[in-house]
Amino acid sequence: MRIDQIDLYHVAMPLVAPWRTAYGDDAVVESVLVRMVSGGLVGWGETSPLAGPTYSPEWAGGVFATLRRWLAPRIVGQDVLSAADLQQRLAIFKGNPFAKAGLDLAWWDLHARCQGQPLYRILGGTSPIVAVGADFGVQDSVEILLDKMATALAAGYPRVKLKFRPGWDLPMLRAVRQRFPAAAIHIDCNSGYRLEDARLFQSIDEFHLAMIEQPLAHDDLLDHAALQRQIKTPICLDESITSLDRARQALEVRACRYVNVKPGRVGGLTVALAIHDLCRGQGVPCWVGGMLESAIGAAHCLALATLPNFTYPNDIFPSCTYYREDLAEPPLELSGPGQMRPIEGPGIGTVPNPERLRRMTLEHAEVVP
């Protein structure tokens, strides 16, 4: 498949309300969309590292620059025979998984469109019905959080994820468990703590959570392994898993009992598939995470989540959850209580709305041979 042209769009997408986590607040999600052209077909990818290097060392402006100067020129004008071929061509560049993911995701969408098949079928998905959970960032009050949780659980969401950070921690969690003693709940710490906080996490065992997501440093494995030995609640790694090798090492040292897989964070669907297979072979369950992408990025996540080892309800959301107006159309919607289905059409089944893309674009670059 010859790649004739690549277009890059650095976009800013306003959220309905600020998203508050251990690393700060985001009122706007900055993302990078990749448009890949081969003949008369077009594929789309999205990589959303956020506006600043807070979730990871990458950030949207830097990803855009890296793609424009280094990665896209490596691919455009070339016959890319497979996803593995694409990854091999990019392997000369160290790190930068979010930037690499933009090209990888666009290639997979383009490949599926060439085949005239939905992406989830091309990936080997076993069921188009995907369980999804409800997520809540830091709220203005515990009472607001409890009301939102009650609404989500009544709507049939199978589990709830809560952001957890200093000042929004044990008192909040205690109030949640008192109100919802049997609900499936886990917390996400977004690297906000250190091993010295082990006593805090030991006290969390009493709340019988499904897991604790990324409690320690974003690039750590060994301290997570040490913490897991000291607590009963399973640890899930997110930020620490940036490649297949990191996933393998995490399992070898027993740093976690769950793995969150985000296509952007690991370098694309190609690597995400390999991590899924590795974890499945070792009996470690996975789930698909999100980065508040538009329907473009979320549709890729939804296709990935149809694979068999994504057994915990995923972080994939209807477009209206965070955006008054999604950049792409058709938007993603629930197909049932706590469930979503990939759009049945070639590729990911959704494309940017041209007017919204123009309005939300901060910078655009065209890369040709």
Secondary structure by P-SEA (a helix, b strand, c coil): ccccbbbbbbbbbbccbbbbcccccccbbbbbbbbbbcccbbbbbbbbcccccccccccaaaaaaaaaccccccccccccccaaaaaaaacccccaaaaaaaaaaaaaaaaaaaacccccccccccccbbbbbbbbcccccaaaaaaaaaaaaaacccbbbbbbcccccaaaaaaaaaaccccbbbbbccccccccaaaaaaaacccccccccccccccccaaaaaaaaacccbbbbccccccaaaaaaaaaaccccbbbbbccccccaaaaaaaaaaaaaacbbbbbbbccccaaaaaaaaaaacccccccccccccccccccccccccbbbbcccccccccccccccccccaaaaaaaccbbbbbcc
